[in-house]
Amino acid sequence: MSARAPTSKLRLGVLASGRGTNLQAIIDAIEAGTLDALIAVVISNKKEAQALERARRHKLTGVFLDSKPFAHEANSREAYDRAILDVLQKHDVELIALAGYMRIVTPVLIGAYPNRIMNIHPSLLPAFPGLEVQEKAVDWGVKIAGCTVHFVTEGVDEGPIIIQAAVPVLQGDTADTLSARILTQEHRIYPRAIQLYAEGRLRVEGRRVLVAGASESPAGPLISPSL
């Protein structure tokens, strides 16, 4: 994938199923002027999703698209994603951001938006894909955890990695306390990843995402527990 040519504000479509805290982080970055994008539409598969309320509060277009009417179809997931795709195309969406979207995206969307769907995952991928990530990190006794923004492919949490943030796992951590600390970093790196795309600075080569103009100076290591 070659870089986007930034000729206008990036038109963003956000898919969310729950609280929408990462959606809020994106909204806040746009309103603060640190993210050169506009949210063309917010789509949720949950009618009562707080993400839709956040969209309404900020006068954004919010769409509830119920998956139940598609359940009887032979390829119900693909049928639902075709309906999602119709909404995205109607609003001229350039990039899709999954923000707590609790459905597996099918090839219908991936084929229409190759390397143009981002997701944020609360681990340092490829470690701990899937669900119950913080529980796994605590159970495995890892010393460093974090979060990852990646492009979406057909493999679950397997797409090319754009940006990551690391946090130490403390001895007294529970899944909840670790999750809260990781979430703070999610809110920092997701808008940043979208801004890099908006600036046309991302290029995908195989499994790698190259960032034009990225600093190559090595940062100090994060060691946990500290020496």
Backbone hydrogen bonds in HBPLUS format (Angstrom, degrees):
<---DONOR---> <-ACCEPTOR-->    atom                        ^
c    i                          cat <-CA-CA->   ^        H-A-AA   ^      H-
h    n   atom  resd res      DA  || num        DHA   H-A  angle D-A-AA Bond
n    s   type  num  typ     dist DA aas  dist angle  dist       angle   num
A0204-VAL N   A0001-MET O   3.12 MM 203  4.97 139.3  2.30 130.5 141.1     1
A0007-THR N   A0005-ALA O   2.94 MM   2  5.96 116.2  2.36 118.0 101.6     2
A0010-LEU N   A0036-ASP O   3.46 MM  26  6.69 165.0  2.48 137.6 133.3     3
A0038-LEU N   A0010-LEU O   2.85 MM  28  6.14 158.3  1.89 169.3 164.9     4
A0094-GLU N   A0011-ARG O   2.81 MM  83  5.32 163.0  1.84 140.2 146.0     5
A0095-LEU N   A0011-ARG O   3.29 MM  84  6.63 159.0  2.33 155.3 159.7     6
A0012-LEU N   A0038-LEU O   2.87 MM  26  5.97 171.2  1.87 167.8 168.5     7
A0040-ALA N   A0012-LEU O   2.74 MM  28  5.53 141.5  1.88 141.7 154.8     8
A0013-GLY N   A0095-LEU O   2.92 MM  82  6.26 162.8  1.95 158.7 162.7     9
A0097-ALA N   A0013-GLY O   2.82 MM  84  6.21 158.3  1.86 159.7 166.2    10
A0014-VAL N   A0041-VAL O   3.00 MM  27  6.46 162.0  2.03 156.3 161.0    11
A0043-ILE N   A0014-VAL O   2.82 MM  29  6.23 163.4  1.85 164.5 170.4    12
A0015-LEU N   A0097-ALA O   2.99 MM  82  6.31 157.7  2.04 147.9 154.2    13
A0099-ALA N   A0015-LEU O   2.83 MM  84  5.97 176.6  1.83 166.8 166.6    14
A0016-ALA N   A0043-ILE O   3.00 MM  27  6.40 159.4  2.05 160.0 166.6    15
A0017-SER N   A0100-GLY O   3.02 MM  83  5.78 139.9  2.18 117.8 122.7    16
A0051-ALA N   A0018-GLY O   3.01 MM  33  6.10 141.3  2.17 176.7 165.5    17
A0024-GLN N   A0020-GLY O   2.92 MM   4  6.21 152.8  2.00 144.0 151.1    18
A0025-ALA N   A0021-THR O   2.99 MM   4  6.29 148.0  2.09 139.2 147.7    19
A0026-ILE N   A0022-ASN O   3.02 MM   4  6.29 150.7  2.11 143.9 151.0    20
A0027-ILE N   A0023-LEU O   2.88 MM   4  6.20 161.7  1.91 154.4 159.6    21
A0028-ASP N   A0024-GLN O   2.80 MM   4  5.98 165.5  1.82 153.2 157.2    22
A0029-ALA N   A0025-ALA O   3.01 MM   4  6.17 153.0  2.08 140.2 147.2    23
A0030-ILE N   A0026-ILE O   2.99 MM   4  6.26 155.7  2.05 150.4 156.8    24
A0031-GLU N   A0027-ILE O   2.91 MM   4  6.18 166.4  1.93 157.4 161.0    25
A0032-ALA N   A0028-ASP O   2.86 MM   4  5.99 137.0  2.04 140.6 152.6    26
A0034-THR N   A0029-ALA O   2.98 MM   5  5.25 141.7  2.13 158.9 159.5    27
A0033-GLY N   A0030-ILE O   3.08 MM   3  5.18 151.5  2.17 101.4 110.3    28
A0042-VAL N   A0061-THR O   2.83 MM  19  6.18 150.7  1.92 156.3 166.1    29
A0063-VAL N   A0042-VAL O   2.74 MM  21  6.13 155.2  1.80 162.9 170.6    30
A0044-SER N   A0063-VAL O   2.91 MM  19  6.35 155.8  1.96 162.4 167.4    31
A0065-LEU N   A0044-SER O   2.91 MM  21  6.16 166.7  1.93 162.5 166.9    32
A0049-ALA N   A0046-LYS O   3.18 MM   3  5.25 164.9  2.21 111.2 112.7    33
A0052-LEU N   A0049-ALA O   3.10 MM   3  5.70 138.7  2.28 111.8 120.1    34
A0053-GLU N   A0050-GLN O   3.05 MM   3  5.02 117.3  2.46  94.6 110.3    35
A0054-ARG N   A0050-GLN O   2.92 MM   4  6.28 152.6  1.99 152.2 160.2    36
A0055-ALA N   A0051-ALA O   2.99 MM   4  6.29 152.0  2.07 143.4 150.8    37
A0056-ARG N   A0052-LEU O   2.97 MM   4  6.28 160.1  2.01 147.8 152.4    38
A0057-ARG N   A0053-GLU O   2.91 MM   4  6.10 159.3  1.95 148.9 154.7    39
A0058-HIS N   A0054-ARG O   3.16 MM   4  6.39 141.8  2.32 143.3 152.0    40
A0058-HIS N   A0055-ALA O   3.19 MM   3  5.32 129.4  2.46  97.8 110.4    41
A0060-LEU N   A0055-ALA O   2.79 MM   5  4.83 173.2  1.80 147.6 146.3    42
A0059-LYS N   A0056-ARG O   2.99 MM   3  4.90 163.4  2.02 108.0 110.2    43
A0070-PHE N   A0067-SER O   3.07 MM   3  5.62 152.2  2.15 116.2 124.7    44
A0071-ALA N   A0068-LYS O   3.00 MM   3  5.22 164.3  2.03 115.3 120.5    45
A0073-GLU N   A0070-PHE O   3.13 MM   3  5.64 156.6  2.18 114.3 121.3    46
A0079-ALA N   A0075-ASN O   2.90 MM   4  6.13 158.6  1.94 155.9 163.1    47
A0080-TYR N   A0076-SER O   2.92 MM   4  6.09 156.8  1.98 146.7 152.5    48
A0081-ASP N   A0077-ARG O   2.97 MM   4  6.23 158.2  2.02 147.0 153.2    49
A0082-ARG N   A0078-GLU O   2.90 MM   4  6.17 140.4  2.06 144.1 154.9    50
A0083-ALA N   A0079-ALA O   3.20 MM   4  6.55 147.3  2.31 141.0 148.9    51
A0083-ALA N   A0080-TYR O   3.05 MM   3  5.16 120.4  2.42  96.5 111.2    52
A0084-ILE N   A0080-TYR O   2.95 MM   4  6.36 153.1  2.02 147.6 155.9    53
A0085-LEU N   A0081-ASP O   2.79 MM   4  5.96 157.8  1.84 143.9 150.2    54
A0086-ASP N   A0082-ARG O   3.00 MM   4  6.26 148.9  2.10 141.1 148.5    55
A0087-VAL N   A0083-ALA O   3.28 MM   4  6.62 154.3  2.35 145.0 150.4    56
A0087-VAL N   A0084-ILE O   3.07 MM   3  5.29 117.2  2.48  99.9 114.5    57
A0088-LEU N   A0084-ILE O   2.97 MM   4  6.31 163.4  2.00 156.1 161.0    58
A0089-GLN N   A0085-LEU O   2.88 MM   4  6.03 168.0  1.90 156.1 159.0    59
A0090-LYS N   A0086-ASP O   2.96 MM   4  6.04 148.1  2.06 139.6 148.8    60
A0091-HIS N   A0087-VAL O   3.19 MM   4  6.45 138.5  2.37 142.2 151.8    61
A0091-HIS N   A0088-LEU O   3.14 MM   3  5.29 131.6  2.38  97.3 109.7    62
A0093-VAL N   A0088-LEU O   3.10 MM   5  5.39 170.7  2.11 146.8 148.7    63
A0092-ASP N   A0089-GLN O   3.10 MM   3  4.86 165.5  2.12 103.5 105.7    64
A0096-ILE N   A0116-ARG O   2.89 MM  20  6.25 169.9  1.90 157.6 160.0    65
A0118-MET N   A0096-ILE O   2.80 MM  22  6.18 166.0  1.82 160.8 163.1    66
A0098-LEU N   A0118-MET O   2.84 MM  20  6.07 170.1  1.85 156.3 159.6    67
A0109-LEU N   A0106-THR O   3.16 MM   3  5.94 129.5  2.43 121.4 128.6    68
A0110-ILE N   A0106-THR O   3.19 MM   4  6.44 174.0  2.20 150.8 152.7    69
A0111-GLY N   A0107-PRO O   2.78 MM   4  5.40 157.1  1.83 133.2 139.6    70
A0113-TYR N   A0109-LEU O   2.84 MM   4  5.98 141.3  1.99 149.6 160.4    71
A0116-ARG N   A0113-TYR O   3.05 MM   3  4.91 147.8  2.15 128.0 119.4    72
A0152-VAL N   A0117-ILE O   2.84 MM  35  5.46 151.7  1.92 149.8 153.3    73
A0119-ASN N   A0150-HIS O   2.91 MM  31  5.58 149.7  2.01 158.6 168.4    74
A0150-HIS N   A0119-ASN O   2.96 MM  31  5.58 158.2  2.01 156.4 163.6    75
A0121-HIS N   A0148-THR O   2.80 MM  27  5.25 160.8  1.84 153.0 159.6    76
A0148-THR N   A0121-HIS O   2.85 MM  27  5.25 156.5  1.91 153.5 161.4    77
A0127-ALA N   A0124-LEU O   3.08 MM   3  5.71 151.0  2.16 128.8 124.6    78
A0136-LYS N   A0132-GLU O   3.16 MM   4  6.42 155.0  2.22 145.7 152.6    79
A0137-ALA N   A0133-VAL O   2.96 MM   4  6.29 156.8  2.02 150.5 157.1    80
A0138-VAL N   A0134-GLN O   2.97 MM   4  6.20 164.5  2.00 153.3 156.2    81
A0139-ASP N   A0135-GLU O   2.86 MM   4  6.01 165.4  1.88 150.8 155.7    82
A0140-TRP N   A0136-LYS O   2.87 MM   4  5.94 154.6  1.93 150.1 156.1    83
A0142-VAL N   A0137-ALA O   3.28 MM   5  5.75 156.9  2.34 160.1 162.2    84
A0141-GLY N   A0138-VAL O   3.08 MM   3  5.11 144.8  2.21  98.9 109.6    85
A0169-VAL N   A0143-LYS O   2.85 MM  26  4.98 167.6  1.86 131.1 129.3    86
A0145-ALA N   A0167-VAL O   2.83 MM  22  5.36 163.4  1.86 170.9 171.2    87
A0167-VAL N   A0145-ALA O   2.83 MM  22  5.36 161.1  1.86 129.7 133.7    88
A0147-CYS N   A0165-ALA O   2.93 MM  18  5.48 150.3  2.02 150.8 159.8    89
A0165-ALA N   A0147-CYS O   3.04 MM  18  5.48 154.3  2.10 146.8 152.1    90
A0149-VAL N   A0163-ILE O   2.88 MM  14  5.38 169.0  1.89 164.4 166.7    91
A0162-ILE N   A0149-VAL O   2.80 MM  13  5.57 164.4  1.83 151.5 155.5    92
A0163-ILE N   A0149-VAL O   3.34 MM  14  5.38 157.8  2.39 137.4 142.2    93
A0151-PHE N   A0160-PRO O   2.92 MM   9  5.45 158.0  1.97 156.4 159.3    94
A0158-GLU N   A0155-GLY O   3.34 MM   3  5.22 148.3  2.44 126.4 117.4    95
A0173-ASP N   A0170-LEU O   3.04 MM   3  5.24 165.2  2.06 114.2 117.8    96
A0178-LEU N   A0174-THR O   3.01 MM   4  6.10 166.9  2.02 155.5 159.5    97
A0179-SER N   A0175-ALA O   2.92 MM   4  5.90 153.1  1.99 138.1 146.4    98
A0180-ALA N   A0176-ASP O   3.04 MM   4  6.25 156.1  2.10 147.3 152.4    99
A0181-ARG N   A0177-THR O   3.24 MM   4  6.46 155.9  2.30 142.5 148.1   100
A0182-ILE N   A0178-LEU O   2.96 MM   4  6.19 156.6  2.01 153.4 160.1   101
A0183-LEU N   A0179-SER O   2.85 MM   4  6.00 155.1  1.91 148.5 155.9   102
A0184-THR N   A0180-ALA O   3.33 MM   4  6.58 149.2  2.43 141.4 146.9   103
A0185-GLN N   A0182-ILE O   2.95 MM   3  5.30 123.0  2.28 105.2 119.4   104
A0186-GLU N   A0182-ILE O   2.94 MM   4  6.33 148.2  2.05 149.0 159.3   105
A0187-HIS N   A0183-LEU O   3.08 MM   4  6.36 157.2  2.13 153.6 157.1   106
A0188-ARG N   A0185-GLN O   3.01 MM   3  5.02 138.1  2.19  97.3 109.8   107
A0189-ILE N   A0185-GLN O   2.97 MM   4  6.27 164.7  2.00 162.3 164.2   108
A0190-TYR N   A0186-GLU O   3.06 MM   4  5.90 163.1  2.09 155.6 158.0   109
A0193-ALA N   A0189-ILE O   2.88 MM   4  6.07 156.1  1.94 150.8 155.7   110
A0194-ILE N   A0190-TYR O   3.10 MM   4  6.40 161.9  2.14 156.3 160.8   111
A0195-GLN N   A0191-PRO O   2.90 MM   4  6.10 152.6  1.97 146.0 153.7   112
A0196-LEU N   A0192-ARG O   2.97 MM   4  6.26 155.4  2.03 150.8 156.8   113
A0197-TYR N   A0193-ALA O   3.14 MM   4  6.47 152.0  2.22 143.4 150.6   114
A0198-ALA N   A0194-ILE O   2.84 MM   4  6.13 159.6  1.88 149.0 155.2   115
A0199-GLU N   A0195-GLN O   2.88 MM   4  6.10 145.5  2.00 149.0 157.6   116
A0201-ARG N   A0196-LEU O   2.99 MM   5  5.39 164.4  2.01 169.0 163.9   117
A0200-GLY N   A0197-TYR O   2.89 MM   3  5.11 157.7  1.94 109.4 116.5   118
A0212-ALA N   A0201-ARG O   2.80 MM  11  4.85 160.2  1.84 143.3 147.3   119
A0203-ARG N   A0210-LEU O   2.94 MM   7  5.13 145.9  2.06 146.1 154.5   120
A0210-LEU N   A0203-ARG O   2.74 MM   7  5.13 167.0  1.76 162.3 158.2   121
A0205-GLU N   A0208-ARG O   2.83 MM   3  5.29 165.4  1.85 157.8 162.7   122
A0208-ARG N   A0205-GLU O   3.04 MM   3  5.29 155.2  2.11 132.4 129.3   123
A0214-ALA N   A0211-VAL O   3.26 MM   3  5.60 156.6  2.32 132.4 129.1   124
